[in-house]
Amino acid sequence: MRNKEALLSYVLQLGDNSLITAQRMIERVTGEPELEEELANANFALDYIGQARMFYSYAGELEGNGRTEDDFAYLRDAQEFRNFLLVEQPNGHFGESIVRQVLFETFYLLQLQGLMSCGDQRLAEIAACAEKEIRYHLRHARKWLVRLGDGTEESHERVQQALVQLWRYTGEFFETGDFDGPDLTQLQQEWNKQIDAVLDEATLSLPENQGIATGGRAGQHSEYFGFLIAEMQHMQRAFPGATW
Amino acid sequence: MVVADITREQVFEWLREVPDPEIPVLSITDLGIVRDVTIGDDVRVALSPTYSGCPATEMIEQSVIAALRKQGIADISIERSLSPPWTTDWISDEGREKLLAYGIAPPAKGGGKRALLDGVRVIACPQCASTDTELISEFGSTACKASYRCVACLEPFEYFKCI
């Protein structure tokens, strides 16, 4: 029973990371610097919503109380969400969103690749679908990071600042719990290696150790989170049970 | 019609008529998303979703049910089959030709392994067949397409991304 609860909590975290990432991307819609970026961003958000739905469906089955995807997305309060603090951070300027994506997606891709061979068959299947999409996303975000970091003095300075700003939220990725999926020590080594490589290519420097901000998994979110879900859940809260 | 009288082949034949809602020139069998048909107490159709966020997934399920209802089948169930994950390699040769004729460059084979990454892609223009083409955007009008331009005939066109 304990194992099942731990698995449920883990699956919900995967769903929440996807949904909250999608919500932040949706906030960017119509605000991207160019048309191609609009298409990319909206496509990515759609992928993340699709992934969140798969995780939530599975969570509903694991829990066995008949909760649906929509119940998980729209009818939980902030403290019931388990997503990483990083993904809920405000979009900021374009470069800041790109830094956030590279930090998160480098982790998420490794996590999915680990899950593809995990003992839980359903999770492995979902991971195999999602992995292909995230590879595509990450390639895109990395290209931008390199372009901005190794771009003008101003673009370099601004993404370097964003990196310093967001770095503290990455430690949370590697905190262990009752169920962690792939081995996190190994995953952290690989993540560090890949991040080092992309920062090097982007001529950015690794921020100094500044301690880690944590609490997402326990439902302790940053002050931005309440506003995010207030907007996301508005329709269901204002018109309970509304469908169309 | 009594379920017992129906053959699997017949159901596949009927499903050949169900179009993909976003690229209606393709049927769902051309796309390779009909994984299996099982005839038991009901007619059970296993479908593989393409991209996880594809908004067409539900619509395709509804169209399958509607198409089989039209043939007089009352008991239908749809199963979403995630594993193995769909890849563009499952698009049939006939489907590839239809895409080309429709003006969309079909995906390169071997998508599952290379999965859109880094490999050098030679993409021929669906209008003039020139391979002198360039990428405009990795993204397009739907999640499954990228935007290209032909340098030879100057025609912009869509490329079905391979995954």
Chai-1 contact restraints between the chains, C-beta under 6 A:
chainA,res_idxA,chainB,res_idxB,connection_type,confidence,min_distance_angstrom,max_distance_angstrom,comment,restraint_id
A,E36,B,S137,contact,1.0,0.0,6.0,A-B,restraint_1
A,L39,B,F139,contact,1.0,0.0,6.0,A-B,restraint_2
A,A40,B,F139,contact,1.0,0.0,6.0,A-B,restraint_3
A,N43,B,F139,contact,1.0,0.0,6.0,A-B,restraint_4
A,N43,B,A143,contact,1.0,0.0,6.0,A-B,restraint_5
A,L46,B,G53,contact,1.0,0.0,6.0,A-B,restraint_6
A,L46,B,A143,contact,1.0,0.0,6.0,A-B,restraint_7
A,D47,B,G53,contact,1.0,0.0,6.0,A-B,restraint_8
A,I49,B,G53,contact,1.0,0.0,6.0,A-B,restraint_9
A,G50,B,S52,contact,1.0,0.0,6.0,A-B,restraint_10
A,G50,B,G53,contact,1.0,0.0,6.0,A-B,restraint_11
A,Q51,B,S52,contact,1.0,0.0,6.0,A-B,restraint_12
A,E125,B,L82,contact,1.0,0.0,6.0,A-B,restraint_13
A,E125,B,S83,contact,1.0,0.0,6.0,A-B,restraint_14
A,A128,B,P85,contact,1.0,0.0,6.0,A-B,restraint_15
A,C129,B,S52,contact,1.0,0.0,6.0,A-B,restraint_16
A,C129,B,L82,contact,1.0,0.0,6.0,A-B,restraint_17
A,C129,B,P85,contact,1.0,0.0,6.0,A-B,restraint_18
A,K132,B,A115,contact,1.0,0.0,6.0,A-B,restraint_19
A,K132,B,I163,contact,1.0,0.0,6.0,A-B,restraint_20
A,R135,B,A115,contact,1.0,0.0,6.0,A-B,restraint_21
A,Y136,B,L116,contact,1.0,0.0,6.0,A-B,restraint_22
